Amino acid sequence: MSWSGGKDSALALHHALRDPRYHVSDLLTSVNAHYQRVSMHGVRIELLEAQAQRLGLPLTQLLLPEMPSMADYDHALLTTLTELRQQGATHVIYGDIFLEDLRAYREQQLARVPLHGVFPLWQMASGAILREFLDEGFQAIIVCVNDRYLDASFCGRLLDRDFLRDLPPGVDPCGENGEYHSFVFDAPYFSQPIAFTKGELVRRTYAPPAGSATDRGVGDPFAAGFWYCDLQPA
């Protein structure tokens, strides 16, 4: 399971666990090795490990440098997926919804191993996904927002129907375009909820990864400011 710790991967896992065709063996998470936090989400490793513990699944960390290039990421991904393939994995499950270029990239990388991609939420309506997430009893908190789309007041909010109602026009309800990221602290398959406290809000800016399409001047500029809510284990 390609596991970010956020709502989309959590709901995709929920679908996979109920599908008799699959047996989920591992969680795979990209981690910034320098800061010891989940890549892009900024969640502390201790909270990621708490999710894995409550799921009862082994956690494999895809360790990345502080500012990885696309070549760094591709190399680390191929190495880690090859190791999982050697341990018996045949598929990787993703929580992607509608980004065609991202799915194509994933399938291209999987073909090198080889592994097969599974996309349980593919082409579902974002609003329906979020409503199913809430109806099934998941609970999450917003840990990161891209300030090109959302202001700092959205960071640190619970992911609930009020949050969905307050999203500005043009923002995808699931944040599929990178508008926001979340941390799931309770789920139907957790042995118990994860206790945490909210720390400070921090703003950081990032340039496009070296070697990416945006770095070469193709597509929408990646460089943007992000607000993070620093969650701390309680």
C-alpha positions as CSV (number, residue, x, y, z in Angstrom):
1,M,0.0,0.0,0.0
2,S,1.4,3.3,-1.1
3,W,0.6,5.1,2.2
4,S,0.9,8.8,2.7
5,G,-1.0,8.7,6.0
6,G,-3.7,10.9,4.5
7,K,-7.3,10.4,3.6
8,D,-7.0,9.2,0.0
9,S,-4.6,6.4,0.8
10,A,-6.6,5.5,3.9
11,L,-9.8,5.1,2.0
12,A,-8.0,3.2,-0.8
13,L,-6.7,0.8,1.8
14,H,-10.2,0.4,3.2
15,H,-11.4,-0.7,-0.3
16,A,-8.5,-3.0,-0.7
17,L,-8.9,-4.7,2.6
18,R,-12.5,-5.6,1.6
19,D,-11.4,-7.0,-1.8
20,P,-10.8,-10.7,-1.6
21,R,-8.4,-10.5,-4.6
22,Y,-5.7,-8.7,-2.4
23,H,-3.7,-9.4,0.7
24,V,-2.1,-6.2,2.0
25,S,1.4,-7.0,3.2
26,D,3.2,-3.6,3.7
27,L,2.8,0.1,4.0
28,L,5.2,2.1,1.8
29,T,5.8,5.8,2.7
30,S,8.1,8.4,1.2
31,V,10.0,10.0,4.1
32,N,12.3,13.1,4.2
33,A,15.3,11.4,5.9
34,H,16.8,14.8,6.9
35,Y,13.8,16.1,8.8
36,Q,12.4,12.6,9.7
37,R,8.9,13.6,8.4
38,V,6.5,12.3,5.8
39,S,7.3,13.8,2.4
40,M,5.1,16.8,1.5
41,H,2.8,16.1,4.5
42,G,5.4,17.1,7.1
43,V,4.1,14.6,9.6
44,R,6.5,13.3,12.2
45,I,7.8,9.7,11.8
46,E,6.5,8.9,15.3
47,L,2.9,9.5,14.1
48,L,3.4,7.5,10.9
49,E,4.7,4.6,12.9
50,A,1.6,4.9,15.2
51,Q,-0.6,4.5,12.1
52,A,1.3,1.4,11.1
53,Q,1.1,0.0,14.6
54,R,-2.6,0.5,14.8
55,L,-3.0,-1.2,11.4
56,G,-0.8,-4.1,12.4
57,L,1.2,-3.8,9.1
58,P,4.9,-3.5,8.5
59,L,6.1,0.0,7.5
60,T,8.7,0.4,4.7
61,Q,10.2,3.9,4.4
62,L,11.3,5.3,1.1
63,L,14.1,7.4,2.4
64,L,14.8,10.6,0.4
65,P,17.3,13.4,0.8
66,E,16.3,16.9,2.0
67,M,15.7,18.2,-1.6
68,P,15.6,15.2,-3.9
69,S,15.8,15.5,-7.6
70,M,13.6,13.4,-9.8
71,A,16.6,11.1,-10.5
72,D,17.1,10.7,-6.7
73,Y,13.4,9.8,-6.3
74,D,13.3,7.4,-9.2
75,H,16.4,5.6,-8.0
76,A,15.1,5.2,-4.4
77,L,11.7,4.1,-5.7
78,L,13.1,1.5,-8.0
79,T,15.4,0.1,-5.3
80,T,12.7,-0.1,-2.7
81,L,10.0,-1.6,-5.0
82,T,12.5,-4.2,-6.2
83,E,13.2,-5.2,-2.6
84,L,9.4,-5.5,-2.0
85,R,9.0,-7.5,-5.2
86,Q,11.7,-9.9,-4.0
87,Q,9.8,-10.4,-0.8
88,G,6.7,-11.5,-2.7
89,A,4.8,-8.3,-3.5
90,T,2.9,-8.4,-6.9
91,H,0.9,-5.1,-6.8
92,V,1.0,-1.6,-5.3
93,I,-2.2,0.1,-4.3
94,Y,-2.6,3.9,-4.7
95,G,-5.1,6.5,-3.6
96,D,-5.0,8.5,-6.9
97,I,-8.3,9.8,-8.2
98,F,-8.0,11.5,-11.6
99,L,-4.5,12.8,-12.4
100,E,-3.7,10.9,-15.6
101,D,0.0,12.0,-15.8
102,L,0.6,10.8,-12.3
103,R,-1.0,7.4,-12.9
104,A,1.0,7.0,-16.1
105,Y,4.2,7.9,-14.2
106,R,3.5,5.3,-11.5
107,E,2.7,2.6,-14.0
108,Q,5.9,3.4,-15.9
109,Q,7.9,3.0,-12.8
110,L,6.1,-0.2,-11.7
111,A,6.7,-1.8,-15.1
112,R,10.5,-1.6,-14.5
113,V,10.3,-3.9,-11.5
114,P,7.7,-5.4,-12.6
115,L,4.7,-4.8,-10.4
116,H,1.1,-3.9,-11.1
117,G,-0.8,-0.8,-10.0
118,V,-4.2,-0.9,-8.3
119,F,-6.3,2.3,-8.1
120,P,-9.5,1.7,-6.0
121,L,-10.6,5.3,-6.1
122,W,-9.9,6.0,-9.8
123,Q,-12.4,8.3,-11.5
124,M,-14.6,8.5,-8.4
125,A,-16.1,12.0,-7.8
126,S,-14.0,13.8,-5.2
127,G,-17.0,15.0,-3.2
128,A,-18.3,11.4,-3.1
129,I,-14.9,10.1,-1.9
130,L,-14.9,12.6,1.0
131,R,-18.4,11.9,2.0
132,E,-17.7,8.1,2.0
133,F,-14.5,8.8,4.1
134,L,-16.6,10.6,6.7
135,D,-19.6,8.2,6.6
136,E,-17.2,5.2,7.2
137,G,-16.0,6.8,10.4
138,F,-12.5,8.0,9.4
139,Q,-11.2,11.1,11.2
140,A,-8.4,13.3,9.9
141,I,-6.8,16.7,10.4
142,I,-5.4,19.1,7.8
143,V,-1.6,19.2,8.2
144,C,-0.5,21.1,5.1
145,V,-2.1,23.6,2.7
146,N,-0.7,25.2,-0.5
147,D,-1.2,28.9,-0.1
148,R,-1.9,29.4,-3.8
149,Y,-5.2,27.8,-3.1
150,L,-6.0,28.0,0.7
151,D,-4.9,30.4,3.4
152,A,-3.3,29.4,6.7
153,S,-6.7,29.3,8.5
154,F,-7.4,26.0,6.8
155,C,-4.3,24.4,8.2
156,G,-4.9,22.5,11.5
157,R,-8.7,22.1,10.9
158,L,-10.5,18.9,11.2
159,L,-11.4,17.3,7.9
160,D,-15.2,17.4,8.2
161,R,-18.3,18.6,6.4
162,D,-17.7,22.2,7.6
163,F,-14.3,22.0,6.0
164,L,-15.8,20.8,2.7
165,R,-18.4,23.5,2.8
166,D,-15.8,26.3,3.4
167,L,-13.5,25.3,0.5
168,P,-13.2,28.2,-2.0
169,P,-14.6,27.6,-5.6
170,G,-12.2,25.8,-7.8
171,V,-10.5,23.8,-5.0
172,D,-10.9,20.0,-5.4
173,P,-12.7,18.6,-2.4
174,C,-10.0,15.9,-2.0
175,G,-7.2,18.3,-2.7
176,E,-6.1,16.1,-5.7
177,N,-4.3,19.0,-7.2
178,G,-2.1,19.4,-4.1
179,E,-4.3,22.0,-2.4
180,Y,-4.0,20.3,1.0
181,H,-2.8,17.2,2.8
182,S,-4.2,15.4,5.8
183,F,-3.3,13.0,8.6
184,V,-5.7,10.2,9.5
185,F,-5.8,9.7,13.3
186,D,-8.7,7.3,13.5
187,A,-10.0,4.7,11.0
188,P,-12.4,1.7,11.1
189,Y,-9.3,-0.6,10.9
190,F,-7.2,1.1,13.6
191,S,-6.9,-0.7,16.9
192,Q,-7.4,2.6,18.6
193,P,-7.3,6.4,17.7
194,I,-4.0,8.2,17.7
195,A,-3.6,11.0,20.3
196,F,-1.8,14.1,19.3
197,T,-1.4,17.8,20.1
198,K,-1.3,20.7,17.6
199,G,1.9,22.6,17.5
200,E,2.9,25.8,15.7
201,L,2.0,26.7,12.1
202,V,5.1,27.0,9.9
203,R,5.4,28.3,6.3
204,R,7.9,26.9,3.8
205,T,8.6,27.5,0.2
206,Y,9.9,25.0,-2.4
207,A,11.3,25.1,-5.9
208,P,10.4,22.5,-8.5
209,P,12.5,19.3,-8.2
210,A,15.5,19.2,-10.5
211,G,14.6,17.3,-13.6
212,S,10.9,17.7,-13.3
213,A,8.7,19.0,-16.1
214,T,8.0,22.2,-14.2
215,D,11.8,22.7,-13.6
216,R,12.2,22.7,-17.4
217,G,9.5,25.3,-17.8
218,V,6.7,22.9,-18.7
219,G,3.3,23.3,-17.1
220,D,2.1,25.2,-14.0
221,P,5.0,26.5,-11.8
222,F,5.6,24.2,-8.8
223,A,7.3,26.7,-6.5
224,A,4.8,27.8,-3.9
225,G,4.4,28.4,-0.2
226,F,3.0,25.8,2.1
227,W,1.6,26.1,5.6
228,Y,2.3,23.1,7.9
229,C,0.6,22.3,11.2
230,D,3.2,20.5,13.4
231,L,1.4,17.6,15.0
232,Q,3.1,16.1,18.1
233,P,2.4,12.7,19.6
234,A,0.5,13.0,22.9
